Amino acid sequence: MSSKLEIRDTGISVTDVLELISQGFTYERILFILKSLTYEDIFHAVKVAKEIAEVHLAFKFSSLEKISQQYPGLVKVRRQYPRAYEKWVDEEDTYLKCKYSQCLSVQELAEILHRQPSAIRSRLRRLGLAE
């Protein structure tokens, strides 16, 4: 299996199939579009994605537990802001830019993005949207 998680020798990746599923395509439509696939291939793609998600979550929660033991105050902060001190992802930056331009307040953005207001202000400065 290649690094892009190719399904059999079809040249189609697990990600390709998951992208179509996430767009609301039915399995029948996926099979029509990607003619070299079978239902079993689609089920395999979903199973691989589930396994990856489970490993990722297990690692994430294990890491969070270690961090919580080292920094007990973090548990309290994360109760109110679950994404506090986590790395920002591109989708969050895009959302932040869009909603900030629509005049949502820092507090509203903090609640939506599950981050502290100070983190929102800091990110807005980093993105050049605030001083």
N, C-alpha and C positions, 0 to 999 in steps of 0.2 A: 504494500500500500504506500502511496507517495505521501509527501508532506502535506498535500492539499486534500488528503483523505478521499482519493478517487474510488468510485464505486466500480468494482470489478475492473475490467479493461475498457470501460465505456468512454473515458475521457471526461466524464461528468463527476463533479465532486459532491460530497455530502452537503457542502455549503450551497451549491447550486440548487439542490432539491429543497433545502430548508428555506432558502430565499423565496422560492415559489410558494411553499406552504405558508410562509409568513405574509405573503401578499394575498392569501385567501384562495389560492388555486385548489381545486379539488384534486384528489389523487387521479381521477380519470383524466382531468385536463393536463396534469403533469405527464402522465403516460402518453397522451396525445402529442404534447410538445417535445418530450424527450423520448422518442420512440424506442431507444435501445434499453430502456428501463423496464422493470417488472414491479408489481406490487411489493414483492419481497425486497427489492432494492430500496423502495421508499421506506418500508418499515425498518430496514437496516440503517438508513440515514437518520431516522428519528431516534433509533436505539443508540447510535453513536453519539448523537447530540445530547441525549439524556445522560449517558455515561460521563461525557465531558463535563456537563453541568454539575453532576453529583461530585465529581472529583474536585472541580473548582470550588464548589460550596464547602466541601469538607476542608479543603485547604484554607479557605477564607475564614471559616469559623474557628479553625484551629489557631490561625494567626491572630484572630481577634481575641481569643481566650488568653493567649500569651501576652498580648499587648495590654489587655485588661488587668492581668496580674501585675505587670510592671507599672502601669499607670491607673490606679484605682479610680481617679477622678474622671477618666475617660468613659467609664460605664455610665456615670450620671449624665454626662454630656450627650452620650449616644442614645439615651432614653428619649431625649427631646429632639435630637438631631442625628438620626441613624447614620447619615453619611459623613458625619464630622470627621475630619482628618483623613478621609480617604482621597485617593488620587482623582483628580477631575478627568472626565472623559470628553472627547470631542462633542458628543451629542449634548452634554450638559452645557458646554460653552455656546453651542449654537442656540440652544433653548434660552440660555441666559441673555444672549445678545438680542434675540427676538423679543422676549418678554420685557426686557429693560427698555427697549425702544418703544414698547407699547405702554410705557409709564407705570409698570407694576413697581410697587415699593420694594425696598430691600427686605423688609419683614415678610411680605408676601412671597418673594422669591425664595427666601430662607425656608419658609414653610413648605413650598412646593418641592424644592430640591433637597429637603431634609438636611440642610446645612446651617451652620450658625450665621447670623447676620454679619458678623465680622468677616467670615469667609467669603460671603457674597460681595461685600465692599472690596475686599482684597482682590478678588477675581475680576471685578469690574475695572479696578485700577490696572491690573495686569493686562487686561484686554484693551486698555486705552479708552474705556468708556466713562471713566470717572477719575477724579483727582483726589 
